[in-house]
Structures are given as structure tokens and as C-alpha cells.
Amino acid sequence: LERAKFPNMNYTISSSPDLGIGAGRTLALSKVKTKYFFLLDDDAVLTETSSISGLKELVELLDTTDATLVGGSSHLRQTFAFFMEFEMVEGERCLSCFLNSCNHANWTIPGFPSCVRCELTTNVFLAKTQDVLDTGGWSYELKTIEHKDMFLRLKAADKKVAFCPKFLVENRPIDKGIKQLERLFKGTYSFDRKAYLIKRRYRNSQMKQRFKNRWNIDGYDSAEGRDFPNWMAKQIKEGRM
């Protein structure tokens, strides 16, 4: 970015060579001075449905309901929104993620017929700054899985999440990450693809174990969905929905 074109933009540079996405986002969040903040990945592009008028609806929802966060969707993950539950599965404590369950449950937000209750959405959302700060934001320890961890923090703090799938962003086509790294290091540093993949797998394995330890679980299943109707019936019976 050219600073001359964006004079009001704040640039934060960390001295850590391995800060991580979660720590970077929490660091940026700590500098937010507004009531709400809007999160958008760097490969996302706003569209007609996610224009100023679309953002106004998200702001109005946070202004008039008890929701802490309201998420949108992307054309690659239009149904990436679900409920989560800690439960015992074959003697083990697991985190079950009921994929696409927010749309299927259809718990509409009063006054916002195109939005529903939810517990986790994609990286396109508007949220109340202080509420997210109060729950700790994103983890400094997790280099991956930080997104799911942040939403679990909201759930644990009884913060409400909404999902408005009509607020849709496009994902611009980008080269594969490894190819970008190869171009980045070409002529400057040697880049060993095999060594990089081994390191990445090891890092992901580390983070998964750290995530399990944090939430005291033996495993988690992001594809779980077969028991969602029974789970939903249980929530209604217990008065949670």
C-alpha cells in the first residue's frame, strides 16, 4: 500500500518473525477506537450485496439486538456457518461442529428475516470491539485454528452470534501459497518445498494438540452433521433455543 494514498491508515509492524494470524489480529484489534470493527480477509472483495447498504444492515443488527458479532459469507463458503457442541462420543470428550446447521436451523433474528442465529461464521464479519476484547480476541499461542478458538471464546462467554448469508463477498483468485513463497524467495533465499511442507504439517499438528489441551477435548470433527436434528431438539427441549 502507498501511504500517500491512505494517509489515515495505521501501519503496525511486529518485530516477531513468527507472530501468527491470531496474534496479529488481536494486536490490530487493540488499536481499534471505534464501537465496531469489520474483519475481512485480504483475498476478499466487496460486492453489490456487501456494499455500504449491506454494511448498514449489519450495523443496525448489532445496534438493535444482543448480538456481539454478525457474519457474512463468501462465494467459496456460502454455507460456512454452524453450531458447535462439546459432547461425549464413545467415551471421549469431543467438539462437534454441525456444518451448515445455521441455515438449516432457521432461527431467524427478529426484525432481520434474512439473518439467523449461529455460533461460528467465516472471516467476514462485523463485531462489537469491546465484547471481543473482553473475551481475549484471538489466541497468541495458536498459529492455526485461531478462528474456531475465537468463536469458542465467544460461546463460552455467552456472546451471541448472527449470520447474514446475503452479505456476500467475492474471493479474488490468487496463486497457491507455496508458489507465492517460491517467487518470494527466488534469487534471494533458497526455498526447499519438501522442508516447508514437513514444517507446516508439524506446525499444524502442534496447534491441533494445543487447541485440544486448551478446550480439554480428545478430538473434534468439523464434518459432523448427522446428529444435528437430535441436537437441535435437545436445545429446544432445554429452552436454550
N, C-alpha and C positions, 0 to 999 in steps of 0.2 A: 504494500500500500504506500502511496505517496502522501507524506504528511501534509504537504501544501494543499492537497485536495480535501483532506479531512482534518482540519485544524482542531476540532473539538473531540477527536478520538484520543483515548488514553492507550498508551502502549506500555505493556508490562513485560519485562524480560527477566526470566529467572536464571540464577547462576547455577542451578542444579542441572546436570546433564541428563537426568532421568526423572523428571518431575512427575510425569504421568498425567493422563487426561483429567482424572478426578481432582487431583491437587491443583492443576491449572485452572479448572472451572471454579473451585472453591476460592482460590486466590482472586480470580476475577470478580466473583460474587461479593467478596469482602469489600470491594471498591465501588459497588453499586450504591447510588444515593437516592434512587427512585423507589416508589412504593412497590412496583412490579418490575420484573426483568423478563426478557424474551430470549429463549435459547434456540439456536439454530445451528446445525452442523455446517461446516464450510463447503460441503458439496451440494447444499440445498439452495434452491432458487424460489423466491416468492412468485406466485401465480395470480391470476384474476381472483381465484377463490380465497387466496391468502393475502389479499391486498389490505389497504387501510380499513375498508369496511368490514372485512373479515376479522381483523385485529380488534376493531371496536366491539364486536360481539364477545370476543374472549374477555376483554376488559370489563364489559358490562356484567358478564357471568361472575367474575371474581368480585366485582363491586356489590352484587346483589345476592350472593349465596355464601355459604360457609366453605366453599371450595378453596383450597390452598393453591391448586395447580390445575390448569386446563390444557390438555394436549391436542395437537392436530395430527395429521397423518402425511405420509409421503406416497408418491405413486408406486414406490417399490414396496412399501409396507403399509398398505391402506388399512389392514385389519390387525396391525401390531398393537394391540391393546388388550389387557387381560387382568383377571383377578388372580391373587396368589393366596396360598393357604399352607400353613405348617400342619402336617398330619403324619400319623404313624402308618407306614407301609411295610408290611411283612416284618414287623419288629424294629424298623428303623425310622428315625425322625427325618422326614423329608420336606422339601419345599416343592409344592405342586403349583405349576403355572398353567392356568386354563386358557390356552391360546384362543384368541378371537372371542372370548367369553363376554366382553363388554357389549359388543354389538348384539350377541345372542340373548343376553340377559335383558336388554332393552329397559333398564331403569332410567327413564328419561328425567332430565333435570327440569323441575318446574319453571316454566317461562322460556325454556330453551328446547323446543321439540326435537332439534337435530343433534342434541348433545345428551350423553348418558353418563351414569356413574361408572367409575373404573378404579383401578389401583396401580396400573403401570401403562405408560404410553411411550411412544418413540421420542427421539431427540428433537421434537418440535413442540415447544410449549411455552406458555406464559404462566408465571408463578408469583406469589407474594414473597417478596425478598426476605422479610424478617422471619416468616414462617419457615422457609427453607434454611436460613441461617441458624434458627433455633434448634433444628434437628441435626445440625452439623454439616449440611451440604453434602458434597461428595467426599469419599474417603481419600485421605492422603496415602493410605497404605496399599490400596488396591489399584494396580495399574490396568487391570481389566475387570469386567463385571461391576464396574463402579456405578453404572446406570441402574442396574437392578438393585444394588445395595442402597442407593439413594432413595428409591421408591419404597423399599422395605423400611427405611428410617421414617419416612412419612407415615406409612401404615402403622408402625409401632407407636408413633406419637398421635395416632388417631386423626391425622390430617386427611382431608377429603381431596379426591382427585376426580376430575371430569374429563371426558373425551368427546371432541367435536370433529368427527371424521370428514366433514365437508370443508374444514380448513385444511387445504391440501397444498403441499409444496412439491416441486419437481426436483429430482436428483440429477444434476448435470453429469454427463459421462466423464469419468476420469480414468486414467491408466491404473493398472494394478499397482498396489503399494510397492511390491518388490521391484517392479520396473522403474518406478519413480526413484527408489533408492539407488538402483544401478546407475541411473542417469546422474543422480546427485553426486555419487562417489566417483564417477568416471573421470579419469585424468587427475584426480586429487588423492583418493584413497583406494586401496584395493577392497573390493566387495566380494565376499565369499557367500554365495547364495545358500549353500548347504549349511554353513556355520550359522547363518542368520536364521534359517528355518528351525534348526535344532534349538537355538537360544530362545526363539519365540515360543516353541512348544513347551520348553522348560518353564518359561515365564508364565504361560497360561496355566500350566499345572500347579505352579506355586500359588497363583492368585486364586484358583479354584479351591485349593485346600485352605487358604487364608479366609476365603469367603465362608466356607463350611464351618470353620472354627468360630468365626465372628457370630454366626447365627445358630451355632450349636446344632448343626444338622449333619446327617450322614450322606445326604445326596440331594440333588434337585433335578427336576425334569421339566424342561421348557416345552416339551411336546405333549405334556399331559392334557387330556381333554375328555377322555371317555367317561369320567365320573362327574363331569360338571353339572348335569341335571340334578344328581343327588346332592351335590354340594350346595347348589342354589336352593333346593328345597329345604335343606338344613338351615341356611341363613334366614330364610323367611320364617321358618318354624320358631327359631330362637329370637326373632324380632330384630335381626341385625340388618335386614333389608326392607 
